[in-house]
Amino acid sequence: MQKSRMNLPKGPDTLCFDKDEFMKEDFDVDHFVSDCRKRVQLEELRDDLELYYKLLKTAMVELINKDYADFVNLSTNLSLRSSVSEGIRAVDERLSKQEDIRKKKMCVLRLIQVIRSVEKIEKILNSQSSKETSALEASSPLLTGQILERIATEFNQLQFHAVQSKGMPLLDKVRPRIAGITAMLQQSLEGLLLEGLQTSNVDIIRHCLRTYATIDKTRDAEALVGQVLVKPYIDEVIMEQFVQSHPNGLQIMYDKLLDFVPHHCRLLREVTGGAISSEKSNTVPGYDFLVNSVWPEIVRGLEEKLPSLFNPGNPDAFHEKYTISMDFVRRFEVQCGSQASVKRLRSHPAYHSFNNKWNLPVYFQIRFREIAGSLEAALTDILEDAPAGSSYCLLASHRTWSSLRKCWSDEMFLPLLVHRLWKLTLQILARYSMFVNELLLRPISNESAKDIKKPLVTGSKDPSIIQGTNDDQGNGPSETKPVVFISSTHLVYVVADLDKLQEQLPELLETIKPKLEMIGFKNFASISAALEDSQLSLSACMPSLSNKIIQDLSDSCFSYLKSALEVPRLYRRTNKEVPTKASSYVDSALKPFYQLQSEHKDKLKQAIIQQWLEGALSESTHKYYETVSDVLNSVKKMEESLKRLKQARKTTSASPIGSSGGMSDDDKIRLQLALDVEYLGEQIQKMGLQTSNIKSFPALIELVVAAKDQATAEQP
């Protein structure tokens, strides 16, 4: 650090080194010489160093001449500083001795004051004795309030000086006399306080409490009130037999406990300023009998004489008892009269002991098993219908919604379990979402919903239905997993229930908000966001469900529309009449759509039904278009083949003219297909759909219209 503060003189510009190199903390001679040798010879380096050395000597002489007076006076200043330090040490030693003398003097004065206070108190006590016997030896003397206040004032000073003189031998000799005074004072105070309470004498109570406060024994007074005044009443009111034998026994018991304060603590509260009518100028501060006398005795009585109160085995009874008890606590807090008193109550050990007695985690576990067990019982392979009057179709959905509502119902909700109930709410929604995703994996059965009662076991070796497979070592046989089917009706019910559940989630949020406000929760945005995430998880299942339903409707529809392949067989070489109406297979193909509209219009939104109809019709119509196109192409090829055969034989015996008087079998086929497609279009429009929205249908119409025109154009 000293080097960095020095300013070296500037040398000639011809020097082969930088003067600042000498000021570096890591300056190394060998490195310096090695670096300079790269630029100049050693002789030149030596000459430059000698030159710069002379400059440094000259700069040092100038610096000494500049501060010459300081150099000369340096030894003198050092001698003066040594002398001053010795003087300071001598003064400090003397001050230390004086401080020690002062402390010892204070100890002596305190001991003198202790002796004086003891003698003064004993003199007051002796003056109250009816005989010359010492007051300390009299049996249970009771002193008046004014005398006690005089003694208490002196006793307070005695205690102060005794504490300050702790450890002094003389104090140990006086301690028995102090103990006797303390016992007499406490005995007299207890007797006087009891007398004041029994006679309702406000002046006696005030003098007594003020005396307790003077000697810093307010807690002793509060404990005495708790034992003598509160405990007998509590033991009389709290009786388990009474609580269990009466329908509202617990509420009646709590009402009686609350009545204790206005009937038995009125004078104490007036004297200590705990009542509204208290005169502030004449009150004795520092007491809180409700918190330190009444409440601990209430808790003791409940814990000792009513242990069944805290038993969580019966959750309904536990919830009722807990709710009534917490209402009692709130009403007791109202009687405290001030926020400061309520704060003291809530920090009291007995208050925490009372709250900790309620085993809320066990209660929640019981409720959790109830809800989870009931919900899982409904989320089974067998999809049962919801009970009558439910807004849902399936029991699983009905039970999911009822479970969500139960979490936040007044019969189950407890404010301290908000976090657990909210977690359970999200778990229920996630479980239902998983259940719906599991349904998507089931194949659709052709049987009705009522006929699907149990899983079917198939012998297929498809990996998707194998429950257990051989491992790499070939250990263990593979097992066949039951294939669980689902009906199309059940799929429709699932979609309807999903849509209904998503609509009711905002209603659930409005139910939750007041419960959260009870505990002071304000961040409702996070709650709404979490519910929206659950809602998105549910809505994410809708496209897959819709696609599965559309595919099933399409397959059912086309299973009849493919009957168009049978039309040529009906007319070729059968002499049937010219067709005038559509084939019956068209009505059969549309039957699933009619059924969907008629049976489920009250369960589903019209937009959803229309989406399914358009999707299924678009899929089946596309296949129908290909089928009709193939039939017409086959008819055309057959017709051309017959014409070539006719020309080869040059005869009319193979004429394709039918018995109807002119229309050929091929034209009848064309006309029948045209009637079928036109009728299909009419029925689509009757269902409230636009044929232009059905993919491939315009092309299908164009195809059959051209075929129809060809059939009618060939007629004479």
Order of alpha helices (4+ residues) and beta strands (2+ residues): alpha-alpha-alpha-alpha-alpha-alpha-alpha-alpha-alpha-alpha-alpha-alpha-alpha-alpha-alpha-alpha-alpha-alpha-alpha-beta-beta-alpha-alpha-alpha-alpha-alpha-alpha-alpha-alpha
